[in-house]
Amino acid sequence: MMKNRFKEMKGKSQIVSVIGFLILILFYSLYIISSHFLSIFQNLESVLLTIDN
């Protein structure tokens, strides 16, 4: 009986760890994308400023 319970808990913890891993990847990719967009916008701003001058 204890073995079955342990097996269930192990399966659940595996699922939880996989979900956590996916969430981490999602946040990391969002962070990278946002930083890229910020640098692109800053570059555009500087280009527009040089064009104005």
PyMOL Python script that loads the backbone (N, CA, C, O; Angstrom):
from pymol import cmd

cmd.read_pdbstr("""\
ATOM      1  N   MET A   1       0.830  -1.203   0.000  1.00  0.00           N
ATOM      2  CA  MET A   1       0.000   0.000   0.000  1.00  0.00           C
ATOM      3  C   MET A   1       0.871   1.262   0.000  1.00  0.00           C
ATOM      4  O   MET A   1       0.601   2.214  -0.732  1.00  0.00           O
ATOM      5  N   MET A   2       1.911   1.256   0.825  1.00  0.00           N
ATOM      6  CA  MET A   2       2.788   2.425   0.870  1.00  0.00           C
ATOM      7  C   MET A   2       3.509   2.617  -0.464  1.00  0.00           C
ATOM      8  O   MET A   2       3.743   3.746  -0.896  1.00  0.00           O
ATOM      9  N   LYS A   3       3.859   1.503  -1.111  1.00  0.00           N
ATOM     10  CA  LYS A   3       4.566   1.608  -2.387  1.00  0.00           C
ATOM     11  C   LYS A   3       3.704   2.319  -3.427  1.00  0.00           C
ATOM     12  O   LYS A   3       4.188   3.187  -4.153  1.00  0.00           O
ATOM     13  N   ASN A   4       2.411   1.944  -3.495  1.00  0.00           N
ATOM     14  CA  ASN A   4       1.520   2.583  -4.460  1.00  0.00           C
ATOM     15  C   ASN A   4       1.408   4.084  -4.200  1.00  0.00           C
ATOM     16  O   ASN A   4       1.445   4.891  -5.129  1.00  0.00           O
ATOM     17  N   ARG A   5       1.273   4.442  -2.933  1.00  0.00           N
ATOM     18  CA  ARG A   5       1.152   5.860  -2.587  1.00  0.00           C
ATOM     19  C   ARG A   5       2.419   6.607  -3.003  1.00  0.00           C
ATOM     20  O   ARG A   5       2.355   7.714  -3.538  1.00  0.00           O
ATOM     21  N   PHE A   6       3.556   5.989  -2.751  1.00  0.00           N
ATOM     22  CA  PHE A   6       4.829   6.616  -3.116  1.00  0.00           C
ATOM     23  C   PHE A   6       4.909   6.808  -4.632  1.00  0.00           C
ATOM     24  O   PHE A   6       5.379   7.839  -5.114  1.00  0.00           O
ATOM     25  N   LYS A   7       4.446   5.805  -5.373  1.00  0.00           N
ATOM     26  CA  LYS A   7       4.458   5.878  -6.834  1.00  0.00           C
ATOM     27  C   LYS A   7       3.592   7.044  -7.315  1.00  0.00           C
ATOM     28  O   LYS A   7       3.997   7.808  -8.191  1.00  0.00           O
ATOM     29  N   GLU A   8       2.391   7.172  -6.731  1.00  0.00           N
ATOM     30  CA  GLU A   8       1.503   8.271  -7.109  1.00  0.00           C
ATOM     31  C   GLU A   8       2.161   9.618  -6.836  1.00  0.00           C
ATOM     32  O   GLU A   8       2.137  10.512  -7.682  1.00  0.00           O
ATOM     33  N   MET A   9       2.747   9.754  -5.649  1.00  0.00           N
ATOM     34  CA  MET A   9       3.391  11.017  -5.290  1.00  0.00           C
ATOM     35  C   MET A   9       4.536  11.325  -6.248  1.00  0.00           C
ATOM     36  O   MET A   9       4.730  12.472  -6.650  1.00  0.00           O
ATOM     37  N   LYS A  10       5.292  10.290  -6.611  1.00  0.00           N
ATOM     38  CA  LYS A  10       6.418  10.492  -7.518  1.00  0.00           C
ATOM     39  C   LYS A  10       5.913  10.986  -8.875  1.00  0.00           C
ATOM     40  O   LYS A  10       6.490  11.909  -9.450  1.00  0.00           O
ATOM     41  N   GLY A  11       4.848  10.386  -9.387  1.00  0.00           N
ATOM     42  CA  GLY A  11       4.288  10.814 -10.664  1.00  0.00           C
ATOM     43  C   GLY A  11       3.805  12.250 -10.604  1.00  0.00           C
ATOM     44  O   GLY A  11       4.041  13.036 -11.522  1.00  0.00           O
ATOM     45  N   LYS A  12       3.118  12.590  -9.503  1.00  0.00           N
ATOM     46  CA  LYS A  12       2.621  13.962  -9.363  1.00  0.00           C
ATOM     47  C   LYS A  12       3.767  14.952  -9.298  1.00  0.00           C
ATOM     48  O   LYS A  12       3.706  16.010  -9.925  1.00  0.00           O
ATOM     49  N   SER A  13       4.812  14.626  -8.550  1.00  0.00           N
ATOM     50  CA  SER A  13       5.934  15.552  -8.420  1.00  0.00           C
ATOM     51  C   SER A  13       6.636  15.717  -9.773  1.00  0.00           C
ATOM     52  O   SER A  13       7.123  16.802 -10.094  1.00  0.00           O
ATOM     53  N   GLN A  14       6.686  14.639 -10.563  1.00  0.00           N
ATOM     54  CA  GLN A  14       7.288  14.756 -11.896  1.00  0.00           C
ATOM     55  C   GLN A  14       6.490  15.726 -12.751  1.00  0.00           C
ATOM     56  O   GLN A  14       7.064  16.574 -13.435  1.00  0.00           O
ATOM     57  N   ILE A  15       5.151  15.604 -12.714  1.00  0.00           N
ATOM     58  CA  ILE A  15       4.301  16.499 -13.498  1.00  0.00           C
ATOM     59  C   ILE A  15       4.507  17.939 -13.045  1.00  0.00           C
ATOM     60  O   ILE A  15       4.636  18.845 -13.869  1.00  0.00           O
ATOM     61  N   VAL A  16       4.535  18.144 -11.727  1.00  0.00           N
ATOM     62  CA  VAL A  16       4.718  19.496 -11.189  1.00  0.00           C
ATOM     63  C   VAL A  16       6.062  20.067 -11.625  1.00  0.00           C
ATOM     64  O   VAL A  16       6.145  21.237 -11.998  1.00  0.00           O
ATOM     65  N   SER A  17       7.114  19.253 -11.582  1.00  0.00           N
ATOM     66  CA  SER A  17       8.435  19.747 -11.961  1.00  0.00           C
ATOM     67  C   SER A  17       8.475  20.078 -13.453  1.00  0.00           C
ATOM     68  O   SER A  17       9.113  21.053 -13.851  1.00  0.00           O
ATOM     69  N   VAL A  18       7.804  19.283 -14.274  1.00  0.00           N
ATOM     70  CA  VAL A  18       7.761  19.563 -15.713  1.00  0.00           C
ATOM     71  C   VAL A  18       7.035  20.879 -15.966  1.00  0.00           C
ATOM     72  O   VAL A  18       7.491  21.704 -16.758  1.00  0.00           O
ATOM     73  N   ILE A  19       5.891  21.074 -15.282  1.00  0.00           N
ATOM     74  CA  ILE A  19       5.133  22.318 -15.451  1.00  0.00           C
ATOM     75  C   ILE A  19       5.973  23.507 -14.995  1.00  0.00           C
ATOM     76  O   ILE A  19       6.008  24.539 -15.665  1.00  0.00           O
ATOM     77  N   GLY A  20       6.650  23.363 -13.855  1.00  0.00           N
ATOM     78  CA  GLY A  20       7.510  24.438 -13.364  1.00  0.00           C
ATOM     79  C   GLY A  20       8.621  24.752 -14.355  1.00  0.00           C
ATOM     80  O   GLY A  20       8.940  25.917 -14.589  1.00  0.00           O
ATOM     81  N   PHE A  21       9.209  23.711 -14.936  1.00  0.00           N
ATOM     82  CA  PHE A  21      10.279  23.894 -15.916  1.00  0.00           C
ATOM     83  C   PHE A  21       9.766  24.656 -17.135  1.00  0.00           C
ATOM     84  O   PHE A  21      10.430  25.567 -17.629  1.00  0.00           O
ATOM     85  N   LEU A  22       8.566  24.275 -17.624  1.00  0.00           N
ATOM     86  CA  LEU A  22       7.981  24.961 -18.777  1.00  0.00           C
ATOM     87  C   LEU A  22       7.717  26.427 -18.456  1.00  0.00           C
ATOM     88  O   LEU A  22       7.969  27.301 -19.285  1.00  0.00           O
ATOM     89  N   ILE A  23       7.204  26.700 -17.239  1.00  0.00           N
ATOM     90  CA  ILE A  23       6.938  28.088 -16.850  1.00  0.00           C
ATOM     91  C   ILE A  23       8.243  28.879 -16.809  1.00  0.00           C
ATOM     92  O   ILE A  23       8.292  30.029 -17.246  1.00  0.00           O
ATOM     93  N   LEU A  24       9.301  28.260 -16.282  1.00  0.00           N
ATOM     94  CA  LEU A  24      10.599  28.936 -16.237  1.00  0.00           C
ATOM     95  C   LEU A  24      11.073  29.280 -17.643  1.00  0.00           C
ATOM     96  O   LEU A  24      11.534  30.395 -17.887  1.00  0.00           O
ATOM     97  N   ILE A  25      10.963  28.325 -18.574  1.00  0.00           N
ATOM     98  CA  ILE A  25      11.376  28.560 -19.957  1.00  0.00           C
ATOM     99  C   ILE A  25      10.555  29.698 -20.557  1.00  0.00           C
ATOM    100  O   ILE A  25      11.093  30.569 -21.240  1.00  0.00           O
ATOM    101  N   LEU A  26       9.234  29.683 -20.293  1.00  0.00           N
ATOM    102  CA  LEU A  26       8.354  30.718 -20.825  1.00  0.00           C
ATOM    103  C   LEU A  26       8.780  32.093 -20.331  1.00  0.00           C
ATOM    104  O   LEU A  26       8.906  33.027 -21.123  1.00  0.00           O
ATOM    105  N   PHE A  27       9.006  32.222 -19.008  1.00  0.00           N
ATOM    106  CA  PHE A  27       9.405  33.517 -18.458  1.00  0.00           C
ATOM    107  C   PHE A  27      10.754  33.944 -19.015  1.00  0.00           C
ATOM    108  O   PHE A  27      10.953  35.120 -19.315  1.00  0.00           O
ATOM    109  N   TYR A  28      11.689  32.997 -19.157  1.00  0.00           N
ATOM    110  CA  TYR A  28      13.019  33.320 -19.661  1.00  0.00           C
ATOM    111  C   TYR A  28      12.943  33.837 -21.097  1.00  0.00           C
ATOM    112  O   TYR A  28      13.594  34.821 -21.447  1.00  0.00           O
ATOM    113  N   SER A  29      12.133  33.156 -21.934  1.00  0.00           N
ATOM    114  CA  SER A  29      11.999  33.596 -23.328  1.00  0.00           C
ATOM    115  C   SER A  29      11.310  34.957 -23.391  1.00  0.00           C
ATOM    116  O   SER A  29      11.687  35.802 -24.202  1.00  0.00           O
ATOM    117  N   LEU A  30      10.300  35.177 -22.541  1.00  0.00           N
ATOM    118  CA  LEU A  30       9.641  36.486 -22.501  1.00  0.00           C
ATOM    119  C   LEU A  30      10.642  37.567 -22.117  1.00  0.00           C
ATOM    120  O   LEU A  30      10.636  38.652 -22.699  1.00  0.00           O
ATOM    121  N   TYR A  31      11.502  37.279 -21.142  1.00  0.00           N
ATOM    122  CA  TYR A  31      12.516  38.236 -20.698  1.00  0.00           C
ATOM    123  C   TYR A  31      13.469  38.572 -21.848  1.00  0.00           C
ATOM    124  O   TYR A  31      13.781  39.741 -22.076  1.00  0.00           O
ATOM    125  N   ILE A  32      13.928  37.552 -22.569  1.00  0.00           N
ATOM    126  CA  ILE A  32      14.852  37.764 -23.688  1.00  0.00           C
ATOM    127  C   ILE A  32      14.174  38.595 -24.774  1.00  0.00           C
ATOM    128  O   ILE A  32      14.759  39.546 -25.293  1.00  0.00           O
ATOM    129  N   ILE A  33      12.924  38.228 -25.117  1.00  0.00           N
ATOM    130  CA  ILE A  33      12.198  38.947 -26.165  1.00  0.00           C
ATOM    131  C   ILE A  33      12.002  40.407 -25.773  1.00  0.00           C
ATOM    132  O   ILE A  33      12.208  41.304 -26.590  1.00  0.00           O
ATOM    133  N   SER A  34      11.603  40.648 -24.519  1.00  0.00           N
ATOM    134  CA  SER A  34      11.350  42.025 -24.087  1.00  0.00           C
ATOM    135  C   SER A  34      12.642  42.839 -24.108  1.00  0.00           C
ATOM    136  O   SER A  34      12.625  44.005 -24.501  1.00  0.00           O
ATOM    137  N   SER A  35      13.757  42.246 -23.694  1.00  0.00           N
ATOM    138  CA  SER A  35      15.017  42.988 -23.704  1.00  0.00           C
ATOM    139  C   SER A  35      15.436  43.288 -25.144  1.00  0.00           C
ATOM    140  O   SER A  35      15.960  44.366 -25.422  1.00  0.00           O
ATOM    141  N   HIS A  36      15.209  42.344 -26.060  1.00  0.00           N
ATOM    142  CA  HIS A  36      15.510  42.590 -27.469  1.00  0.00           C
ATOM    143  C   HIS A  36      14.665  43.741 -27.993  1.00  0.00           C
ATOM    144  O   HIS A  36      15.173  44.632 -28.675  1.00  0.00           O
ATOM    145  N   PHE A  37      13.355  43.722 -27.669  1.00  0.00           N
ATOM    146  CA  PHE A  37      12.472  44.785 -28.141  1.00  0.00           C
ATOM    147  C   PHE A  37      12.901  46.131 -27.577  1.00  0.00           C
ATOM    148  O   PHE A  37      12.872  47.138 -28.284  1.00  0.00           O
ATOM    149  N   LEU A  38      13.297  46.155 -26.312  1.00  0.00           N
ATOM    150  CA  LEU A  38      13.730  47.413 -25.699  1.00  0.00           C
ATOM    151  C   LEU A  38      14.949  47.959 -26.432  1.00  0.00           C
ATOM    152  O   LEU A  38      15.011  49.154 -26.721  1.00  0.00           O
ATOM    153  N   SER A  39      15.916  47.103 -26.735  1.00  0.00           N
ATOM    154  CA  SER A  39      17.120  47.573 -27.425  1.00  0.00           C
ATOM    155  C   SER A  39      16.774  48.036 -28.837  1.00  0.00           C
ATOM    156  O   SER A  39      17.335  49.018 -29.323  1.00  0.00           O
ATOM    157  N   ILE A  40      15.844  47.329 -29.503  1.00  0.00           N
ATOM    158  CA  ILE A  40      15.427  47.733 -30.848  1.00  0.00           C
ATOM    159  C   ILE A  40      14.770  49.108 -30.805  1.00  0.00           C
ATOM    160  O   ILE A  40      15.059  49.968 -31.638  1.00  0.00           O
ATOM    161  N   PHE A  41      13.874  49.314 -29.820  1.00  0.00           N
ATOM    162  CA  PHE A  41      13.207  50.612 -29.705  1.00  0.00           C
ATOM    163  C   PHE A  41      14.220  51.718 -29.419  1.00  0.00           C
ATOM    164  O   PHE A  41      14.107  52.813 -29.970  1.00  0.00           O
ATOM    165  N   GLN A  42      15.204  51.446 -28.568  1.00  0.00           N
ATOM    166  CA  GLN A  42      16.217  52.455 -28.263  1.00  0.00           C
ATOM    167  C   GLN A  42      17.023  52.784 -29.520  1.00  0.00           C
ATOM    168  O   GLN A  42      17.347  53.947 -29.761  1.00  0.00           O
ATOM    169  N   ASN A  43      17.344  51.775 -30.315  1.00  0.00           N
ATOM    170  CA  ASN A  43      18.079  52.013 -31.558  1.00  0.00           C
ATOM    171  C   ASN A  43      17.249  52.860 -32.512  1.00  0.00           C
ATOM    172  O   ASN A  43      17.766  53.791 -33.130  1.00  0.00           O
ATOM    173  N   LEU A  44      15.948  52.538 -32.635  1.00  0.00           N
ATOM    174  CA  LEU A  44      15.072  53.316 -33.502  1.00  0.00           C
ATOM    175  C   LEU A  44      15.014  54.761 -33.042  1.00  0.00           C
ATOM    176  O   LEU A  44      15.052  55.681 -33.859  1.00  0.00           O
ATOM    177  N   GLU A  45      14.921  54.961 -31.721  1.00  0.00           N
ATOM    178  CA  GLU A  45      14.857  56.310 -31.176  1.00  0.00           C
ATOM    179  C   GLU A  45      16.105  57.097 -31.560  1.00  0.00           C
ATOM    180  O   GLU A  45      16.002  58.243 -31.997  1.00  0.00           O
ATOM    181  N   SER A  46      17.270  56.501 -31.403  1.00  0.00           N
ATOM    182  CA  SER A  46      18.514  57.203 -31.718  1.00  0.00           C
ATOM    183  C   SER A  46      18.592  57.487 -33.219  1.00  0.00           C
ATOM    184  O   SER A  46      19.073  58.544 -33.626  1.00  0.00           O
ATOM    185  N   VAL A  47      18.118  56.544 -34.042  1.00  0.00           N
ATOM    186  CA  VAL A  47      18.124  56.760 -35.496  1.00  0.00           C
ATOM    187  C   VAL A  47      17.212  57.924 -35.853  1.00  0.00           C
ATOM    188  O   VAL A  47      17.584  58.786 -36.649  1.00  0.00           O
ATOM    189  N   LEU A  48      16.014  57.954 -35.265  1.00  0.00           N
ATOM    190  CA  LEU A  48      15.074  59.042 -35.539  1.00  0.00           C
ATOM    191  C   LEU A  48      15.647  60.377 -35.083  1.00  0.00           C
ATOM    192  O   LEU A  48      15.482  61.386 -35.769  1.00  0.00           O
ATOM    193  N   LEU A  49      16.314  60.394 -33.942  1.00  0.00           N
ATOM    194  CA  LEU A  49      16.903  61.639 -33.442  1.00  0.00           C
ATOM    195  C   LEU A  49      17.988  62.124 -34.394  1.00  0.00           C
ATOM    196  O   LEU A  49      18.072  63.322 -34.663  1.00  0.00           O
ATOM    197  N   THR A  50      18.816  61.227 -34.909  1.00  0.00           N
ATOM    198  CA  THR A  50      19.877  61.647 -35.823  1.00  0.00           C
ATOM    199  C   THR A  50      19.276  62.140 -37.135  1.00  0.00           C
ATOM    200  O   THR A  50      19.808  63.064 -37.749  1.00  0.00           O
ATOM    201  N   ILE A  51      18.166  61.530 -37.571  1.00  0.00           N
ATOM    202  CA  ILE A  51      17.508  61.980 -38.800  1.00  0.00           C
ATOM    203  C   ILE A  51      16.953  63.392 -38.602  1.00  0.00           C
ATOM    204  O   ILE A  51      17.067  64.238 -39.490  1.00  0.00           O
ATOM    205  N   ASP A  52      16.352  63.642 -37.434  1.00  0.00           N
ATOM    206  CA  ASP A  52      15.792  64.967 -37.152  1.00  0.00           C
ATOM    207  C   ASP A  52      16.883  66.029 -37.164  1.00  0.00           C
ATOM    208  O   ASP A  52      16.668  67.129 -37.673  1.00  0.00           O
ATOM    209  N   ASN A  53      18.049  65.714 -36.611  1.00  0.00           N
ATOM    210  CA  ASN A  53      19.137  66.688 -36.560  1.00  0.00           C
ATOM    211  C   ASN A  53      19.783  66.779 -37.932  1.00  0.00           C
ATOM    212  O   ASN A  53      20.728  67.545 -38.120  1.00  0.00           O
TER     213      ASN A  53
END
""", "prot")
cmd.dss("prot")
cmd.show_as("cartoon", "prot")
cmd.util.cbc("prot")
cmd.orient("prot")
